[in-house]
């Protein structure tokens, strides 16, 4: 992940994304750099329009962000059921306490 973050940082700063630049960013962050991974990243990004890729990813993520909002109702029902289970366990434990004085 840190390699991608380095590439995005370089992109945002308007710098060329080269092996040397990615390596410099990662070393500045204190990351032990793998030359092979830096080379693979630069090769994978060759010819990629990063701005377009980010816009496409943002559009694809929007429906996924709406899903948790719809699922919020179910946890409220589950929490109520768990509270009932906890209460019955506690009352059972209170009875066990009477056995030991």
C-alpha positions in Angstrom: 0.0 0.0 0.0 2.8 2.4 0.8 4.1 2.1 -2.7 0.8 3.3 -4.1 0.6 6.1 -1.5 4.1 7.2 -2.6 3.0 7.3 -6.3 -0.2 9.2 -5.4 1.9 11.7 -3.4 4.2 12.2 -6.3 1.2 12.6 -8.6 -0.4 15.2 -6.3 2.9 17.1 -6.1 3.1 17.2 -9.9 6.3 15.1 -10.0 7.2 12.3 -12.3 6.6 8.9 -10.9 10.0 7.2 -11.4 11.7 4.4 -9.5 14.1 6.9 -7.9 11.3 9.2 -6.8 9.2 6.4 -5.3 12.3 5.1 -3.5 13.1 8.6 -2.2 9.5 9.1 -0.9 9.4 5.7 0.8 12.9 6.1 2.4 11.8 9.6 3.7 8.9 7.9 5.4 11.2 5.3 6.9 10.1 2.3 4.8 12.5 -0.3 3.8 12.3 -0.2 0.0 12.2 -3.2 -2.4 13.7 -2.2 -5.7 11.7 -4.8 -7.5 8.4 -3.5 -6.1 9.2 0.1 -7.0 10.1 -1.0 -10.5 6.9 -3.1 -10.8 4.8 -0.1 -9.6 6.4 2.3 -12.1 5.9 -0.3 -14.9 2.3 -0.9 -13.9 1.5 2.9 -13.9 3.1 3.5 -17.3 0.5 4.9 -19.6 -2.2 5.1 -16.8 -4.1 8.3 -16.4 -4.1 8.5 -12.6 -6.6 11.3 -12.4 -9.1 9.4 -14.5 -8.5 6.2 -12.5 -9.1 8.1 -9.2 -12.4 9.5 -10.7 -13.5 6.1 -11.8 -12.7 4.6 -8.4 -14.6 7.4 -6.6 -17.7 6.7 -8.7 -17.4 3.0 -8.0 -17.0 3.5 -4.3 -20.2 5.7 -4.0 -22.7 2.8 -4.1 -20.6 0.8 -1.7 -20.7 3.7 0.8 -24.5 3.7 0.7 -24.7 0.0 1.8 -23.7 0.5 5.4 -26.4 3.1 5.9 -29.0 0.6 4.9 -27.6 -2.0 7.2 -27.7 0.2 10.3 -31.2 -0.9 11.2 -30.2 -4.5 11.7 -27.5 -3.9 14.3 -30.1 -2.1 16.5 -32.3 -5.2 16.6 -29.3 -7.5 17.2 -28.1 -5.2 20.1 -31.5 -5.6 21.8 -31.4 -9.4 21.5 -27.9 -9.5 22.9 -28.9 -7.3 25.9 -31.7 -9.8 26.7 -29.2 -12.7 26.5 -26.8 -10.9 28.8 -29.5 -10.2 31.3 -30.5 -13.9 31.4 -26.9 -15.0 31.8 -26.4 -12.5 34.7 -29.5 -13.7 36.5 -28.2 -17.3 36.1 -24.8 -16.4 37.5 -26.4 -14.7 40.5 -28.0 -18.0 41.4 -24.6 -19.7 41.2 -23.2 -17.2 43.6 -25.6 -18.4 46.3 -24.0 -21.8 46.2 -20.7 -20.5 47.4 -21.9 -18.4 50.2 
